[in-house]
């Protein structure tokens, strides 16, 4: 049976995520990461970037999340995966791309 790929959100390239630094403007963050998946209307100082990919019949899911916090229209802090987790996510994404995960 054929099952479609399910992809939701912004693809979060680790190189682009690593370029986001404190003091950057909203437009600079949007240029690097795209428009946020979740823009909280009650908390304008927070942008959530979420990515989800389930390829066909595989049971494996590639999921990533980055949250950017702003103060005075500039990046105050960034919640992102650690380097070890990011490396594991990249490895997992490569496996999904190559169709080697079941």
N, C-alpha and C positions, 0 to 999 in steps of 0.2 A: 504494500500500500504506500502511496506517495504522500508525504507530509511536507508542507511548505516550510520554508525558513521563517522564523519569527524574529524580527529585529525591531527594537524600539529605542528611541532616544538618540542622543548624540554619540557618535563613535569618539571615544576618549583616547586619543593618541598620547602615549606617555611622554613623548618628546614635547608636545605642546603643553601638557599639564605641568611639566617641569619648568617651563618658561614663565609660568604665572608667578609673579613675585609680589610681595607687599609693596603698596604704593602705586600699583598700576591702576589706570582708570577703567571704568566699566567698558568703554569702547575697545580698549586694548584686550581685555579679557574676552569680550565677544568675538574679536578678530581671531584670537587663538583657539577658543573652544566652541564658538558658535553661540546661538541663542540658547539660553538655559531651558532645560526640559520642564522644570518646575520653577515658576516665579511666584513666590508667595505674596499675595495681595495684602496680607496683614503685616508682613515683615519685608520691606523693600530692601533691607540691608543684607539679604541672603539669596544666593542663587544656587540651585541644585542641578547638577548635571548627572543624568542617569543613563546607563547604556545596558541593554539586554539583548542577547543573541542566543537563540536555540535553533540549531541547524537540522532541519528535516527530522529523521527518526532517531537521532542521537539523544542520549539522555543527559548529555553534558550541556551546561549553560555557561556562557561567558557573560558575567555581570560586573559592572564597574560603577562606582559612585564617587563624585567629587563635589564638595560644597565650598563655595566662595563666600566669605563674609566681608562686607564693606563698612567703612566708617568715613564719613565726609566724602562720599563718592569715590573713594580709593580702596583698594584691597587691604583689609586689615589682617586677615589670616585665611588659610586654605586647609581644608580637611581633605586629604588624599591618601591613597594606599601607601604603605611603606615601600621602600625599594625592593624588598624581598617579595612582597605580595604583588607588586607591579610586574616583576620579572616572571613570576608564576602565571599571572594573567596573560602576559605576552606569549608565553609558551603554550598556554591553553588555547589562546586565539589562533595560533599557528596550527595547532592540531585540528581545530575545527575547520579552518580554512582548507587544510589538506585532506579533510574527510577521514581522519584517522582516529576519531573518538566515537565510541559506541556506548 
